[in-house]
Each structure stands twice: as C-alpha cells, then as structure tokens.
C-alpha cells in the first residue's frame, strides 16, 4: 500500500465542488474527508491541508474533526475494511467468537491489516442491526447473521478476488470506492439492493396491511383546546384535574402559613385572666 498522498488538482476541484453544495462551505468537511480517504486510502496530512485550504480554516480544525470520527483512518487501510460488531447482543450471539477466529485466521490484531494489504480487521460498536446478530460490515455494507465459519469464507473470498455481495444485495466494493460514494459521488451500485432487511421492515408491512399511517403535520391538533379531537380532550382531563388538585393544595398551604404567622388576638376574658 502506498503511503504517498495522491491529492491532485482534480481532487482539489472535487473538494471545491463538495464545499459549494452547502450554504456554509465548512459544512462540507465530512464528505470532503471521505473524498480524501477515497484518494489516499486514509486521512493524510496533505489531505488535511487540502481541506483546510479549500475551506479557509486551519489544519488543526480539520484534524480535530478527522480524529473524532472512527470512520476516518489515519493509517493505511486494506482494500476491504472488515468490521465485526462486538457490542452486547452481537457479542453474546457469537460476535466475540467471530472476531477471535478472524484474528487467528488472518494473523492480525484489532485495527491491523493483512500482509497482502487486502483486509483490515476491526471490532465495531453497534451497527443498529441487532435483529441480524451477529453482524459484520465490509466497507460499511451489512453482512448479517454470521458464524465463525461464514466469516472465514467471506474474508477468504475477498482476498482471492471472488465477487462478494452483502446479504442485503449490493456488491462489496473496495474501501476507496466506498469512501468516494460517502463523499457524494455515486458509483452505480446504489440500486443493487435494499438498505434494510426483512426483519427491519416487519413493522412497515403491518402498517400497510392494517392501513396505519402517521398523522400529517397539517392535520395535527393546534391552537384552541376546544378544536382538538376527542383523544386529546381525554388526555387533557387528567392533566386538568391534577392541576386543579395541585392549585387547591397550594392555596391551602398558603392559608396555613398566613394563619401561623399572624399575631394572636386575645379575647377580653383572656386579658382579664392575665391580670
């Protein structure tokens, strides 16, 4: 893997094009960093300087962003970034075992790359795909319901050049190609498969089957409570009753304080007894 920056004038032109998408150019920094990564395979000092130059900010500001997000890599990444979820559910479902098997099979540790430069292995936090645990990601494409055996086959296929597809459809591209897509330059794979699997769409299917839909913002109750529908009126009743009870309690407490603090008025008989 080359460690020399490949930032060229063409890259500068694309960086400027990204910045021009936004009312505030610095809002384009995240996709700009992905573009740098698509060129160099990592975030290089030259890439940081290029982003800073285009945006008119300091290199320190760009570096602060690049070092905050884990998707930006500061050292060379293999053609295939293989992430294994080891967060709680995936871990107990087999994620820890998968990660241990791959480390042994690839002879690498966490966030390390194989000698042939093909695979970088990393354990990841939750990928929001718990219904398919244990889950892996290859260049940010989902590979669901994995086992140690299927994970080994997957990385072997990647290293040998066999075309691999996500369990949700899309073809697995290289790390640099994926970074370019994240920068906002589609590569033709965007319609190859769904972004969510069947388990994630069960609720949507039930809603369609039963005719459920979210209320339109234009029809949501607003303004005078008398104009609200029955459901909101019912919901208001307990709140109004609670408010009235609280108000009565407050007035009673205030009266008790006033009575306690008022000077005692002696009757004529009491005065006589005092004498």
LUMKE-328004 format. One line per 3 residues: number of its first residue (from 1); their letters; for each residue x, y, z of N, C-alpha, C, O. Coordinates in steps of 0.1 Angstrom, whole numbers, always signed. Atoms other than C-alpha are relative to their C-alpha. Example, Ala and Ser with C-alpha at 12.3 -4.5 7.8 and 13.67 -1.06 7.14 Angstrom:
2
1> as> +9:-12:+0:+123:-45:+78:+9:+12:+0:+19:+12:+7  -9:-11:+0:+137:-11:+71:-8:+11:+8:-3:+22:+9
***
This chain:
275
1> xxx> +8:-12:+0:+0:+0:+0:+9:+12:+0:+18:+14:+8  -7:-13:+1:+13:+34:-10:-3:+9:+12:-15:+10:+16  +2:-9:-11:+18:+59:+18:+2:+15:-5:+1:+24:+2
4> xxx> -2:-13:+6:+24:+88:-6:-14:+6:-4:-23:-1:-9  +13:-6:+3:-5:+113:-10:-2:+1:-15:+7:+4:-22  +3:-1:+14:-23:+113:-43:-9:+12:-3:-16:+13:-13
7> xxx> +8:-12:+2:-40:+147:-39:+5:+8:-12:+16:+12:-12  -3:-7:+12:-41:+163:-73:-9:+12:-2:-18:+15:+6  +9:-11:+3:-57:+193:-89:-14:-4:-3:-23:+3:+1
10> xxx> +14:+5:+2:-86:+171:-99:-7:-2:+13:-19:+1:+15  +6:+2:-13:-91:+162:-63:-4:+14:+6:-14:+15:+13  +3:-13:-4:-89:+199:-54:-13:+5:-6:-22:+11:+1
13> xxx> +12:-4:+6:-116:+206:-79:-13:-7:+6:-23:+0:+8  +12:+7:-6:-139:+179:-64:-2:+5:+14:-13:+5:+19  +2:-6:-14:-132:+193:-29:-8:+13:-1:-16:+15:+8
16> xxx> +7:-13:+2:-143:+227:-41:-15:-2:-4:-24:+5:+1  +14:+3:+4:-174:+211:-57:-8:-4:+12:-20:-1:+13  +8:+4:-12:-184:+195:-24:-3:+12:+9:-14:+13:+13
19> xxx> +2:-12:-8:-179:+227:-5:-11:+9:-5:-18:+15:+2  +10:-8:+7:-201:+245:-30:-14:-5:+2:-24:+2:-1  +13:+6:-2:-230:+222:-22:-8:+7:+12:-20:+6:+13
22> xxx> +6:-4:-13:-236:+239:+12:+0:+15:+1:+9:+22:-4  +0:-15:-2:-246:+275:+22:+12:+4:+8:+17:+15:+5  -13:-2:-8:-217:+273:+47:+10:-10:-5:+8:-22:-1
25> xxx> -9:+10:+6:-188:+257:+29:+6:-10:+10:+8:-22:+6  -6:+9:-10:-173:+242:+61:-9:-11:+4:-5:-21:+9  +9:+11:-3:-205:+221:+64:+3:-12:-9:-1:-23:-6
28> xxx> -4:+11:+9:-190:+200:+36:+12:-8:+5:+17:-16:-3  -12:+6:-4:-160:+189:+57:-1:-15:+1:+9:-22:-3  +1:+15:-1:-172:+154:+64:+1:-7:-13:+9:-16:-15
31> xxx> -1:+6:+13:-178:+144:+28:+14:+3:-7:+19:-5:-14  -14:-3:+5:-145:+162:+19:+10:-10:+5:+19:-14:-2  -10:+9:-6:-126:+140:+43:-2:-14:-6:+8:-22:-8
34> xxx> +2:+13:+7:-143:+109:+27:+7:+0:-13:+12:-10:-18  -6:+0:+13:-131:+121:-6:+16:-1:+1:+22:-9:-7  -14:+1:-2:-95:+125:+7:+3:-15:+2:+13:-21:-3
37> xxx> -3:+14:-3:-98:+89:+20:-2:-9:-12:+4:-19:-13  +1:+8:+12:-110:+77:-13:+12:+1:-10:+14:-8:-18  -12:-2:+8:-79:+90:-29:+13:-6:+6:+20:-13:+0
40> xxx> -13:+5:-7:-52:+82:-3:-2:-13:+8:+7:-19:+12  +2:+12:-7:-69:+53:+14:+0:+2:+15:-1:-7:+23  -1:-4:-14:-66:+72:+47:+0:+15:+0:+0:+22:-10
43> xxx> -1:-15:-1:-66:+108:+60:+15:+4:+2:+21:+2:+12  -14:-4:+0:-32:+121:+51:+2:+15:+5:-7:+22:+4  -3:-15:-3:-15:+154:+63:-3:+9:-12:-8:+20:-11
46> xxx> +2:-7:+12:-17:+165:+27:-15:+2:-2:-20:+13:-6  +14:-1:+2:-54:+158:+26:-6:+10:+10:-16:+17:+6  +5:-9:-10:-60:+177:+58:+3:+14:-5:-5:+23:-3
49> xxx> -4:-14:+5:-41:+207:+44:-9:+4:-12:-12:+16:-13  +8:-3:+11:-61:+205:+12:-14:+4:+4:-20:+14:-1  +13:-4:-5:-94:+206:+30:+0:+13:+7:-9:+22:+5
52> xxx> -2:-12:-7:-82:+234:+52:+1:+12:-10:-5:+23:-8  -2:-10:+10:-71:+254:+21:-13:+3:-7:-16:+15:-9  +12:-3:+7:-104:+250:+3:-10:+7:+9:-18:+16:+4
55> xxx> +10:-6:-9:-125:+259:+34:+5:+13:+6:-3:+20:+12  -5:-12:-6:-102:+287:+46:+0:-1:+15:-2:+9:+22  -2:+2:-15:-98:+272:+81:+13:-6:+3:+21:-9:-6
58> xxx> -13:+5:-4:-68:+259:+100:+0:-15:-1:-10:-22:+0  -2:+14:+0:-54:+225:+96:-3:-7:+13:-8:-18:+13  +4:+5:-13:-59:+220:+133:-15:-3:+1:-19:-13:+7
61> xxx> +15:+2:+0:-97:+224:+129:-4:-12:-8:-12:-20:-3  +3:+12:+8:-98:+198:+101:+5:-12:+7:-2:-22:+8  -5:+11:-7:-76:+175:+121:-8:-4:+12:-10:-16:+15
64> xxx> +9:+3:-11:-99:+178:+151:-12:-8:-4:-16:-17:+3  +12:+8:+5:-128:+165:+130:+5:-14:-4:-2:-24:-1  -5:+13:+6:-107:+138:+113:+3:-10:+11:+2:-22:+9
67> xxx> -4:+9:-10:-95:+124:+146:-12:-4:+10:-11:-12:+18  +12:+2:-8:-130:+125:+162:-8:-12:-4:-13:-21:+4  +8:+10:+6:-148:+101:+139:+8:-13:-4:+18:-12:-10
70> xxx> -8:+13:+3:-137:+64:+137:-1:-4:-14:+8:-13:-18  +1:+4:+14:-147:+61:+100:+12:+6:-7:+15:+1:-18  -12:-6:+6:-117:+83:+92:+13:-6:+6:+15:-7:+18
73> xxx> -12:+8:-4:-84:+63:+93:+12:+8:-2:+14:+15:-13  -12:-7:+0:-51:+78:+100:+12:-8:-5:+23:-3:-7  -10:+8:+5:-31:+49:+88:-6:-9:-12:-18:-10:-12
76> xxx> +5:+7:+12:-34:+28:+55:-10:-11:+4:-8:-19:+13  +11:+10:-2:-65:+6:+53:+1:-10:-12:+4:-5:-23  +0:+10:+11:-67:-26:+32:-11:+3:-10:-19:+11:-8
79> xxx> +11:-1:+10:-89:-30:+2:-14:-2:+6:-24:+3:+1  +13:+4:-6:-116:-44:+25:+1:+2:+15:+9:-5:+22  +1:-2:-14:-123:-30:+59:-11:-9:+6:-23:-7:+3
82> xxx> +9:+9:-6:-139:-58:+78:-3:+3:+15:+6:+2:+23  +3:-3:-13:-157:-48:+109:-9:-10:+6:-19:-14:+0  +9:+10:-7:-172:-72:+134:-6:+6:+13:+1:+12:+21
85> xxx> +7:-6:-12:-198:-60:+159:+3:-8:+12:+0:-20:+12  -3:+7:-12:-187:-69:+194:-8:+7:+12:-4:+5:+23  +8:-6:-10:-213:-48:+212:-9:-11:+6:-10:-22:+1
88> xxx> +5:+11:-8:-235:-67:+237:-8:-11:-7:-4:-22:-5  +8:+11:+6:-261:-85:+216:+8:-8:-10:+7:-21:-9  -8:+8:+9:-238:-94:+188:+10:-8:+7:+13:-20:+2
91> xxx> -11:+7:-7:-211:-104:+212:-6:-13:+6:+0:-24:+4  +6:+12:-6:-234:-129:+231:-5:-10:-11:-6:-22:-8  +5:+9:+11:-248:-142:+198:+12:-6:-8:+9:-14:-17
94> xxx> -11:+6:+7:-213:-150:+185:+10:+9:-5:+20:+5:-11  -9:-10:+6:-196:-118:+176:+14:-1:+6:+24:+0:-2  -14:+1:-6:-167:-122:+201:+7:-12:-6:+19:-12:-9
97> xxx> -6:+12:+6:-161:-157:+187:+4:+2:-14:+15:-2:-18  -4:-3:+14:-161:-145:+151:+12:+9:+0:+21:+6:-8  -11:-9:+0:-137:-117:+159:+13:-8:+4:+23:-6:-2
100> xxx> -12:+8:-4:-113:-141:+177:+4:-10:-11:+16:-11:-13  -3:+9:+11:-115:-166:+148:+7:+8:-11:+17:+3:-17  -6:-8:+11:-107:-139:+122:+14:+5:+4:+22:+5:-5
103> xxx> -13:-5:-4:-78:-125:+142:+10:-12:-2:+21:-10:-7  -9:+11:+1:-63:-160:+143:+2:-4:-15:+13:-7:-19  +0:+4:+14:-72:-168:+107:+9:+9:-9:+16:+5:-18
106> xxx> -7:-11:+8:-58:-135:+93:+14:+3:+6:+22:+10:-1  -13:-3:-7:-29:-133:+118:+2:+15:+1:+12:+20:-1  -1:-15:-3:-37:-97:+127:-7:+2:+13:-15:-6:+18
109> xxx> +7:-5:-12:-49:-78:+158:-10:+10:-4:-13:+12:-16  +10:-10:+3:-76:-52:+161:+6:+12:-7:+17:+17:-4  -5:-12:+8:-72:-24:+135:+13:-2:-6:+21:+7:-8
112> xxx> -13:+3:+8:-44:-42:+117:-4:-6:-13:-15:-10:-16  +2:+4:+14:-40:-51:+80:+8:-12:-3:+20:-13:+1  -8:+12:+4:-30:-84:+65:+12:+4:-8:+12:+15:-14
115> xxx> -12:-3:+7:+4:-86:+49:-2:+3:-15:+6:+10:-20  +3:-2:+14:-11:-87:+14:-7:+13:-2:-10:+17:-14  +7:-13:+1:-29:-54:+21:-14:-1:-4:-20:+9:-8
118> xxx> +14:+2:+4:-63:-69:+14:-10:+3:+10:-20:+9:+7  +10:-1:-10:-81:-69:+47:+5:+7:+12:+16:+4:+18  -2:-6:-13:-81:-46:+77:-11:-5:+9:-23:-3:+6
121> xxx> +10:+5:-9:-99:-61:+107:-2:+9:+12:+8:+14:+17  +3:-9:-11:-116:-40:+134:-13:-4:+7:-23:-8:+0  +13:+2:-7:-142:-46:+161:-7:+13:+1:-1:+23:+3
124> xxx> +9:-12:+0:-171:-22:+159:-10:+0:+11:-13:-10:+16  +12:-1:-9:-197:-8:+182:-12:-3:-8:-12:-6:-20  +13:+4:+6:-234:-13:+175:-2:+6:-14:+1:+18:-16
127> xxx> +3:-5:+14:-243:-11:+138:-15:+2:-2:-20:+3:-14  +15:-1:+1:-281:-8:+146:-6:-10:-9:-15:-8:-17  +6:+11:+7:-288:-42:+131:-1:-12:+9:+2:-23:+5
130> xxx> +0:+11:-10:-294:-62:+162:-9:-11:-4:-7:-23:+1  +9:+11:+4:-322:-82:+146:+7:-10:-10:+1:-20:-14  -8:+9:+9:-295:-98:+124:+13:-5:+7:+22:-9:+0
133> xxx> -13:+3:-7:-269:-105:+151:+4:-15:-2:-5:-24:-2  -11:-10:+0:-241:-113:+149:+2:+6:-14:+1:-1:-24  -1:-7:+13:-234:-87:+122:+14:+4:-2:+22:+8:+7
136> xxx> -13:-5:+5:-203:-78:+102:-3:+11:-10:-14:+11:-16  +1:-10:+10:-197:-49:+79:+13:-1:-8:+24:-1:-3  -11:+0:+8:-174:-49:+49:-1:+13:-8:-10:+15:-17
139> xxx> +0:-14:+6:-166:-13:+37:-14:+6:+2:-20:+12:-8  +13:-6:-4:-199:-3:+55:-12:-6:-6:-23:-1:-6  +12:+8:+5:-221:-29:+37:-3:-11:+10:+7:-17:+15
142> xxx> +4:+10:-10:-240:-52:+60:+2:-14:-5:-1:-18:-16  -1:+14:+2:-232:-89:+62:-7:-6:+13:+0:-7:+24  +8:+3:-11:-259:-103:+85:+1:-15:+4:+5:-24:-4
145> xxx> +2:+14:-5:-264:-135:+106:+13:-8:-3:+12:-19:-9  -12:+7:+3:-228:-146:+105:+4:-10:+11:-1:-10:+22  -6:+10:-9:-209:-175:+121:+15:+1:-2:+20:+7:-12
148> xxx> -14:+0:+3:-172:-180:+125:+4:-7:-13:+13:-2:-20  -3:+7:+13:-172:-204:+95:-3:+9:-12:+4:+10:-21  +4:-8:+12:-191:-180:+72:+9:+12:-1:+12:+17:-11
151> xxx> -9:-12:+0:-168:-151:+83:+13:-4:-6:+19:+5:-13  -13:+5:+6:-137:-171:+74:-2:-1:-15:+7:+3:-23  +2:+1:+14:-152:-179:+40:+0:+13:-7:+5:+16:-18
154> xxx> +1:-13:+5:-160:-143:+35:+13:+7:-3:+16:+12:-14  -13:-7:+1:-125:-129:+41:+9:-8:-10:+17:-1:-17  -8:+7:+10:-110:-157:+20:-4:+3:-14:+4:+5:-23
157> xxx> +5:-4:+13:-132:-148:-9:+4:+14:-4:+8:+17:-15  -5:-14:+3:-123:-111:-6:+14:+0:-4:+18:+7:-13  -15:+0:+3:-86:-119:-6:+3:-7:-13:+13:-4:-19
160> xxx> -2:+7:+13:-89:-142:-36:-6:+7:-12:-4:+2:-23  +6:-8:+11:-108:-117:-57:-13:-5:-5:-18:+0:-15  +13:+4:+3:-141:-135:-57:-10:+11:+3:-9:+18:+13
163> xxx> +10:-11:-2:-171:-111:-61:-8:-4:+12:-14:-15:+13  +8:+2:-12:-188:-108:-28:-11:+10:+1:-9:+22:-2  +11:-9:-2:-222:-94:-21:-5:+1:+14:-4:-9:+22
166> xxx> +6:-1:-13:-238:-81:+10:-12:-9:+1:-18:-12:-9  +12:+9:-1:-265:-103:+24:-13:+8:-3:-24:+2:-5  +11:-8:+4:-288:-74:+15:+0:+4:-14:-8:+12:-19
169> xxx> +0:-2:+14:-278:-73:-21:+12:+7:-6:+18:+1:-16  -11:-7:+7:-251:-47:-30:+13:-8:-1:+17:-15:+8  -13:+5:+2:-218:-58:-44:+10:+7:+9:+9:+19:+11
172> xxx> -10:-6:-9:-189:-52:-20:+11:+6:-9:+17:-1:-16  -10:-7:+8:-166:-26:-35:+12:+2:+9:+12:-3:+21  -12:-3:-8:-132:-15:-22:-2:+11:+10:-12:+18:+8
175> xxx> +1:-10:-10:-126:+7:+7:+0:+14:-6:-7:+23:-3  -1:-13:+7:-116:+36:-16:-12:+3:-7:-17:+15:-7  +12:-3:+8:-146:+32:-38:-12:+3:+10:-20:+12:+7
178> xxx> +11:-3:-10:-169:+32:-7:+2:+14:+5:-8:+21:+7  -2:-13:-5:-153:+63:+6:-4:+11:-10:-9:+22:-7  +5:-10:+10:-160:+81:-27:-15:+1:-1:-20:+12:-3
181> xxx> +14:+0:-1:-196:+71:-25:-5:+9:+12:-14:+17:+11  +3:-8:-12:-197:+86:+10:+3:+14:-2:-3:+23:+5  -3:-14:+3:-183:+117:-4:-10:+7:-9:-10:+19:-11
184> xxx> +12:-5:+8:-214:+120:-26:+2:-2:-15:-5:+5:-23  -2:+3:+14:-202:+106:-59:-4:-15:-2:+4:-24:-1  +5:+13:+2:-224:+76:-67:+8:-8:-10:+14:-3:-20
187> xxx> -8:+9:+9:-208:+46:-84:-8:-10:-8:-2:-19:-14  +8:+9:+8:-237:+28:-100:-6:-12:+8:-13:-20:+3  +5:+11:-8:-243:+4:-71:-12:+3:+9:-17:-5:+16
190> xxx> +9:-5:-10:-269:+24:-53:-14:-7:-1:-21:-8:+9  +13:+6:+2:-299:+5:-67:+1:-16:+0:-8:-22:-4  -2:+14:+1:-285:-30:-63:-7:-8:+11:-8:-20:+10
193> xxx> +6:+8:-11:-303:-39:-31:-6:+10:+10:-3:+22:+10  +6:-9:-10:-324:-26:-2:+10:+4:+11:+20:-3:+13  -8:-4:-11:-309:-7:+26:-3:-6:+13:+4:-6:+23
196> xxx> +5:+7:-12:-329:-26:+52:-4:-14:-3:-10:-16:-14  +4:+13:+2:-335:-63:+56:-15:-3:+4:-21:+6:+10  +14:+3:-3:-369:-81:+60:-4:+2:+15:-15:+8:+18
199> xxx> +4:-1:-14:-368:-82:+98:-2:+15:+4:-11:+18:+12  +2:-14:-4:-364:-44:+100:-12:+6:-6:-17:+17:-2  +12:-6:+7:-394:-39:+77:-13:-6:+4:-23:-3:-2
202> xxx> +12:+6:-5:-419:-60:+96:-10:+10:+4:-22:+9:+0  +10:-10:-5:-435:-30:+113:-6:+8:-12:-18:+11:-12  +5:-7:+12:-438:-12:+79:-10:-8:-7:-20:-3:-12
205> xxx> +9:+9:+6:-455:-43:+65:-14:+0:+7:-24:+0:+1  +12:+0:-8:-480:-44:+93:-8:+12:-1:-20:+12:-2  +7:-13:+1:-488:-7:+90:-7:+0:-14:-19:+5:-14
208> xxx> +6:+0:+13:-495:-12:+53:-12:-9:+0:-23:-6:-6  +10:+10:+0:-516:-43:+59:-13:+5:+8:-24:+2:+4  +11:-4:-8:-537:-26:+86:-5:+15:-2:-13:+20:+4
211> xxx> +3:-13:+4:-539:+8:+70:+4:+11:+10:-3:+21:+11  -5:-10:-10:-519:+26:+97:+8:+10:-7:+15:+7:-17  -8:-10:+5:-503:+59:+89:+2:+11:+10:-6:+12:+19
214> xxx> -3:-11:-10:-487:+88:+108:-8:+12:-4:-11:+14:-16  +8:-12:+4:-508:+119:+110:+9:+10:-7:+21:+12:-5  -7:-11:+8:-499:+147:+86:+2:+12:+9:-6:+15:+18
217> xxx> -2:-12:-8:-483:+177:+102:-11:+11:-2:-13:+19:+7  +10:-10:+3:-510:+198:+85:-13:-3:+8:-21:+6:+9  +13:+4:-7:-538:+179:+104:+2:-2:+15:-7:-5:+22
220> xxx> -3:+1:-14:-521:+178:+138:-7:+10:+8:-7:+22:+4  +7:-10:-8:-542:+195:+166:+9:+11:+4:+20:+9:+9  -7:-12:-4:-531:+230:+173:-10:+11:+5:-22:+9:+4
223> xxx> +8:-11:-4:-543:+262:+189:-10:-3:+12:-6:-9:+21  +10:+1:-10:-576:+263:+209:-2:-15:+4:-5:-23:-5  +2:+14:-4:-580:+231:+230:-14:-5:-4:-16:-17:-6
226> xxx> +13:+4:+4:-617:+232:+221:-1:-6:-14:-10:-13:-18  +0:+5:+14:-607:+224:+185:+7:-13:-1:+8:-19:-12  -7:+13:+1:-588:+193:+194:-10:-12:-1:-21:-10:+3
229> xxx> +9:+11:+1:-602:+159:+188:-2:-7:+13:+4:-3:+23  +3:+7:-12:-616:+135:+214:+12:-6:+8:+12:-5:+20  -12:+7:-6:-583:+117:+220:+7:+10:+9:+12:+7:+20
232> xxx> -8:-10:-7:-566:+149:+230:-8:+6:+12:-3:+9:+23  +8:-4:-11:-596:+160:+252:+1:-9:+11:+2:-5:+23  -1:+10:-11:-595:+128:+271:+14:+1:+7:+15:+0:+19
235> xxx> -14:-1:-5:-557:+132:+275:+1:+12:+9:+9:+13:+18  -1:-12:-7:-563:+167:+288:-6:-1:+14:-2:+6:+23  +8:+1:-12:-588:+157:+315:+8:-3:+13:+8:+4:+23
238> xxx> -9:+3:-12:-563:+140:+339:+9:+11:+3:+12:+14:+15  -9:-11:-2:-539:+169:+334:-7:+11:+7:-1:+18:+16  +8:-11:-6:-566:+195:+342:-3:-3:+15:-2:+6:+23
241> xxx> +4:+4:-14:-578:+175:+373:+12:+1:+9:+11:+6:+20  -12:-1:-8:-542:+172:+385:+4:+14:+3:+9:+17:+14  -3:-14:-2:-536:+209:+380:-9:+6:+10:-4:+14:+19
244> xxx> +9:-6:-9:-567:+218:+399:+3:-5:+15:+2:+3:+24  -3:+5:-13:-558:+195:+428:+13:+7:+6:+13:+10:+17  -12:-7:-4:-523:+210:+429:-2:+14:+4:+4:+19:+14
247> xxx> +3:-14:-3:-537:+245:+429:-7:+1:+13:-4:+10:+21  +7:+0:-13:-561:+237:+458:+10:-2:+11:+9:+4:+22  -9:+3:-10:-533:+222:+477:+9:+12:+3:+13:+14:+15
250> xxx> -9:-12:-2:-511:+253:+472:-7:+11:+8:-1:+17:+17  +8:-10:-7:-539:+276:+484:-1:-3:+15:+0:+5:+23  +1:+5:-14:-544:+255:+515:+12:+2:+8:+12:+7:+19
253> xxx> -13:-2:-7:-507:+256:+523:+2:+14:+3:+8:+18:+13  -2:-14:-2:-506:+293:+518:-8:+6:+12:-3:+14:+20  +8:-4:-11:-535:+298:+542:+5:-4:+13:+5:+4:+23
256> xxx> -5:+5:-12:-519:+277:+568:+12:+9:+4:+14:+11:+16  -12:-8:-3:-487:+298:+566:-4:+14:+5:+1:+19:+15  +5:-14:-4:-507:+331:+569:-5:-1:+14:-2:+8:+23
259> xxx> +5:+1:-13:-525:+318:+599:+10:-2:+11:+9:+4:+22  -11:+3:-9:-493:+306:+616:+7:+13:+3:+12:+15:+14  -9:-11:-1:-475:+339:+610:-8:+13:+6:-2:+22:+10
262> xxx> +8:-12:-5:-505:+363:+621:+1:+1:+15:+2:-9:+22  +0:-1:-15:-503:+378:+656:-12:-5:+7:-23:-3:+1  +11:+6:-7:-525:+362:+682:-9:+11:+6:-4:+21:+12
265> xxx> +10:-10:-5:-557:+383:+691:-5:-6:+13:-12:-16:+13  +5:+4:-13:-565:+380:+728:-15:+4:+2:-18:+16:-1  +13:-4:-3:-601:+380:+739:+0:+8:+13:+10:+8:+20
268> xxx> +1:-8:-13:-614:+402:+768:+2:-9:+12:+8:-5:+22  -1:+9:-11:-617:+372:+790:+15:-4:+2:+19:-5:+14  -14:+4:-1:-581:+362:+783:+8:+11:+6:+18:+9:+14
271> xxx> -7:-11:-6:-569:+397:+792:-3:+1:+14:+6:+3:+22  +4:+0:-14:-588:+395:+824:+8:-10:+8:+12:-8:+19  -7:+11:-7:-572:+362:+833:+15:+4:+1:+21:+0:+11
274> xx> -14:-4:-1:-538:+377:+826:+2:+9:+11:+13:+9:+18  -2:-9:-11:-544:+404:+851:-1:-7:+13:+0:-1:+24
***
